[in-house]
């Protein structure tokens, strides 16, 4: 990774509240990073407007106009290289990734998922938790590997499920936790404190140069 601020690409498909939380943490100088690029598969998604407001370049595409996943992922790779991106941050990016993207960025691509993985991977994590009747769910930030929400876990935070919760009420509380935790984990990475060792992730308690 390059010295100086961590250069991020955020991948998102929807509202972009996590994109906003990261941009706000940068503006508040709580995060030593820059968002160099938004990659979005829904050109009309609200996150695109958030990127424009934040002055972030956008690579928007429609998957159906490409012959294969690999075809658009190769274009994304070119855009990432052009923007000299250090770390890819998936924030509600609702597309399956192939090895075209995952392999070159393994250990440099993270995702936030709205459950305590390995419970409730994939879509509709809130509904899955409510249907299972669990009393606690939460948020996971993990490195991305070739599976669906299966990569090495960096951090997790619990969120209690309350009597009468709906998917929407639960999602509201889960997202508040995401907006705290995700910028925090990115800052740990910026500080060089996150070490990946096989399936295990170690978060050092101080910057390596201070130890
Ligand atoms: C977030 O809650 C994120 O955890 C979830 O999508 C939401 C995006 O919200 N991701 C997944 O479910 C991935 N499997 P946002 O667009 O407001 O950041």
Boltz pocket constraint, residues with backbone or C-beta under 6 A from the ligand:
constraints:
  - pocket:
      binder: B
      contacts: [[A, 12], [A, 13], [A, 14], [A, 15], [A, 16], [A, 17], [A, 18], [A, 19], [A, 91], [A, 92], [A, 93], [A, 112], [A, 113], [A, 114], [A, 122], [A, 123], [A, 124], [A, 125], [A, 149], [A, 175], [A, 178]]
      max_distance: 6.0
